[in-house]
Amino acid sequence: MTAVVTGVGVAAATGLSLSAHWEQVLEGRSAIGPITRFDSSRYPVKLAGEAGDFHTAEHVPSRIAVQTDRWTHLGLTAAAQALADAGIEPADQPEYEMAVVTASSSGGTEFGQREIHRLWSKGPDHVGAYQSIAWFYAATTGQISIRHGMRGSCGVVCTEQAGGLDAAARSRRLLSNGARMVLTGGTDASLCPYGLTAQLTTGRLSTQTDPAVAYRPFDRQADGYVPGEGGALFVMEEESAAVARGAPQIYGRLSGFASTFDPAPGSGRPPGLRRAAELALADAGLGPADIGVVFADAVGVPELDRQEAEAITALFGARGVPVTAPKTMTGRLYAGGAALDLVTAMLAVRDEVLPPTVGVVEPAPGYDLDLVLRARPAPVTAALVLARGYGGFNAAAVVTTTRS
């Protein structure tokens, strides 16, 4: 069974469509800037990748908008784009053969903050009934399922930044078990005081105030990452079925996947990222020489960057494969990050061009990576996407071309 992506929707700082996102990424234009969604003057983090052009009222019916969080609004928008792009009208499909699997990281933090404020300032009688569902990790999956009448297998994966790849892998399994199509991917929207405070506890966020150098993974001066919001959702189908129904396009194949979990600190055992990459290649039936580019997880924390660089060079050799991190233009999107990386990798393979990493001024010595700092034409037929979720989650996916 070969799983392919036939429709894509994007809602991120780099654009509210796939074409807008791809154009900005290839130009190397960072969308990171000052936080405007709330007054961040009292917080150490001042920058983010905001989806500034996104206005809920333009995309989500008002009766749904008041029941749900911005994270779900972004997900509903990307889902509608993906279905339209795939040429699928859900009402014409068997409802129990359409599945939904999304990734979630923090749930509906902005909605939850608003209701908590009401609780403490006005009392429990002022807490809305929708608080019980709007914050919940599965809210986006549920709302997409309801809105489009998708009554097949539905679920949510909560593995932070690795979630987008884990959700896609789960979707591939559903296709092999009889689902006709799966709407999958992930979004996040935690740019509110409550959400940012929760993120600060990791100690991994950059406190730089210059957007040009705030998020610079694998750089000598790397000191953390910038948070962002948004992500991508996409339609996955079995390839022969997609061809048979006349899908308008096929972006690429999800040919391999694997996930691992890091050992406990102090165990003396190595991190699990390299093993995840090796297993994903084996699942795809490919070797390191077949991979034309690696989309790095690229946390921007020196120790974690070093671990990832070691995993890449152990598998491909020193400067053995181009490495890129377009997320430097959006910030890390948590549940939405790997999903957006996955579709960006498919575009790179489709168009045979490697998108750049921005913000890196002086690559750190000793990493031995061939960092793509400007868009680079390349005859790439397969890409490896890496993702790590806070707490020890590792995921790796291989996407390949459909060109014969």
Helices and strands as residue ranges (DSSP letters): E 3-12, H 18-27, E 33-34, E 47-48, G 56-58, H 62-65, H 70-86, G 90-92, G 95-97, E 98-103, H 109-122, G 124-126, H 131-134, H 139-148, E 154-157, G 160-162, H 163-176, E 181-188, H 193-200, E 230-238, H 239-245, E 252-261, H 273-284, G 288-290, E 293-295, H 302-316, E 322-324, G 326-329, G 334-336, H 337-351, E 353-354, E 370-371, E 376-377, E 382-389, E 393-400
